[in-house]
Amino acid sequence: MSYTDEAYTQMAIQANETGKMLYIVNGELEINEPDYYICIGNTNETDGTLNPDFGKVNKDLQIAQIQEQLFMLDQKRIRAVCEPELKDTESGETWLEYYNAQIVELRNQLAELQ
């Protein structure tokens, strides 16, 4: 790898500002569109080729993560029903209301992905 930590940091900032991704290709840093390169094995190295299935894999991973979060929130809601308390005494919001709001948001994200 021929790049420095400072160079990596600067390019990462640039990638974030432009909505692009920072890739390491043949030991060099490159900024390109998201989902453009595929990884070699479990490393940060890429082979520089387009992977048409990468977006689908990424989408499936996001769906699985949201479903896991929904499962965890369901468990928290059970406790909130059994042990009702206020989350915020000023607003009067209960933990159940708080968890329900989070679940609605996650279900909307899930609907957009599916």
C-alpha positions as CSV (number, residue, x, y, z in Angstrom):
1,M,0.0,0.0,0.0
2,S,1.5,3.3,-1.1
3,Y,-0.9,5.7,0.6
4,T,-0.6,7.5,3.9
5,D,-3.1,7.7,6.7
6,E,-3.5,11.4,5.9
7,A,-4.1,10.7,2.3
8,Y,-6.7,8.1,3.2
9,T,-8.4,10.5,5.6
10,Q,-8.6,13.3,3.0
11,M,-10.0,11.0,0.3
12,A,-12.5,9.5,2.7
13,I,-13.7,13.0,3.5
14,Q,-13.9,13.8,-0.2
15,A,-15.9,10.6,-0.9
16,N,-18.3,11.4,1.9
17,E,-18.9,14.9,0.6
18,T,-19.6,13.6,-2.9
19,G,-21.7,10.6,-1.9
20,K,-19.2,8.2,-3.5
21,M,-17.1,5.4,-2.1
22,L,-13.4,5.1,-1.3
23,Y,-11.8,1.9,-2.7
24,I,-8.4,0.4,-2.6
25,V,-7.4,-0.9,-6.0
26,N,-4.0,-2.5,-6.5
27,G,-2.8,-0.7,-3.4
28,E,-4.0,2.7,-4.6
29,L,-6.9,4.8,-3.4
30,E,-9.7,5.5,-5.8
31,I,-13.1,7.3,-5.4
32,N,-15.9,5.9,-7.4
33,E,-19.7,5.3,-7.4
34,P,-21.1,3.0,-4.7
35,D,-21.3,-0.8,-5.5
36,Y,-18.9,-0.4,-8.4
37,Y,-16.1,-2.7,-7.3
38,I,-16.2,-6.2,-5.9
39,C,-13.9,-7.3,-3.1
40,I,-11.4,-10.1,-3.3
41,G,-12.0,-12.5,-0.5
42,N,-12.5,-10.8,2.9
43,T,-10.0,-8.0,2.3
44,N,-10.4,-4.4,1.3
45,E,-8.6,-5.1,-2.0
46,T,-10.8,-5.0,-5.1
47,D,-10.2,-6.4,-8.6
48,G,-11.7,-3.3,-10.3
49,T,-14.6,-5.1,-12.0
50,L,-18.2,-4.3,-12.0
51,N,-20.4,-6.7,-9.9
52,P,-24.0,-6.6,-11.1
53,D,-25.2,-8.6,-8.0
54,F,-23.5,-6.4,-5.4
55,G,-26.4,-4.1,-5.0
56,K,-28.8,-7.0,-4.5
57,V,-26.5,-8.6,-1.9
58,N,-26.2,-5.3,-0.1
59,K,-30.0,-4.9,-0.2
60,D,-30.5,-8.4,1.2
61,L,-28.1,-7.6,4.0
62,Q,-29.9,-4.4,4.8
63,I,-33.2,-6.3,4.9
64,A,-31.8,-8.9,7.3
65,Q,-30.4,-6.2,9.5
66,I,-33.7,-4.4,9.7
67,Q,-35.5,-7.7,10.5
68,E,-33.0,-8.3,13.3
69,Q,-33.6,-4.8,14.7
70,L,-37.4,-5.4,14.5
71,F,-37.0,-8.6,16.5
72,M,-35.0,-6.9,19.2
73,L,-37.5,-4.1,19.4
74,D,-40.3,-6.6,19.7
75,Q,-38.6,-8.1,22.7
76,K,-38.2,-4.6,24.3
77,R,-41.9,-3.9,23.6
78,I,-42.9,-7.0,25.6
79,R,-41.1,-5.7,28.6
80,A,-42.5,-2.2,28.1
81,V,-46.0,-3.7,28.2
82,C,-45.3,-5.7,31.3
83,E,-43.5,-2.9,33.1
84,P,-45.0,0.4,32.0
85,E,-42.9,3.4,32.8
86,L,-42.3,6.8,31.2
87,K,-39.3,7.2,29.0
88,D,-39.6,11.0,29.1
89,T,-41.4,12.6,32.1
90,E,-41.6,16.0,30.4
91,S,-43.4,14.7,27.3
92,G,-45.1,11.8,28.9
93,E,-43.8,9.4,26.3
94,T,-43.8,5.8,27.5
95,W,-41.2,3.2,26.4
96,L,-43.9,1.4,24.5
97,E,-44.7,4.5,22.4
98,Y,-41.0,5.1,21.8
99,Y,-40.4,1.5,20.6
100,N,-43.5,1.6,18.5
101,A,-42.3,4.7,16.8
102,Q,-39.0,3.1,16.0
103,I,-40.7,0.0,14.6
104,V,-42.9,2.1,12.3
105,E,-39.7,3.8,11.0
106,L,-38.0,0.4,10.4
107,R,-41.0,-1.0,8.7
108,N,-41.1,1.9,6.3
109,Q,-37.5,1.4,5.5
110,L,-38.1,-2.3,5.0
111,A,-41.1,-1.6,2.7
112,E,-38.8,0.7,0.6
113,L,-36.2,-2.1,0.2
114,Q,-38.7,-4.8,-0.7
